[in-house]
Amino acid sequence: MTYTIHIHDKSKKAKSIINMLKTLEEDYDFIEVIKEPSGVYPQTEELLQKRYKEFLDNPTGKDWNELKKQLGKL
């Protein structure tokens, strides 16, 4: 099982928790602290651009609420 915890280092308490986790990471191989970029990942940006282009090419797609109803019936 993997857990993801997002901590935004805006406050002293948040920075303290991040530092504590980094210290624990040195002693425990099952802890990994990864600093994520503040923006959108490049892969996500590419996927969003692709989906937007597909929408522009086929703007007659289904309304999201209608699609959710149909998927709920499956």
MODELLER restraints for C-alpha pairs under 7 A, 6 or more apart:
rsr = mdl.restraints
at = mdl.atoms
rsr.add(forms.Gaussian(group=physical.xy_distance, feature=features.Distance(at['CA:7:A'], at['CA:14:A']), mean=6.52, stdev=0.5))
rsr.add(forms.Gaussian(group=physical.xy_distance, feature=features.Distance(at['CA:8:A'], at['CA:14:A']), mean=6.70, stdev=0.5))
rsr.add(forms.Gaussian(group=physical.xy_distance, feature=features.Distance(at['CA:9:A'], at['CA:15:A']), mean=5.22, stdev=0.5))
rsr.add(forms.Gaussian(group=physical.xy_distance, feature=features.Distance(at['CA:22:A'], at['CA:33:A']), mean=6.32, stdev=0.5))
rsr.add(forms.Gaussian(group=physical.xy_distance, feature=features.Distance(at['CA:25:A'], at['CA:31:A']), mean=5.01, stdev=0.5))
rsr.add(forms.Gaussian(group=physical.xy_distance, feature=features.Distance(at['CA:25:A'], at['CA:32:A']), mean=5.95, stdev=0.5))
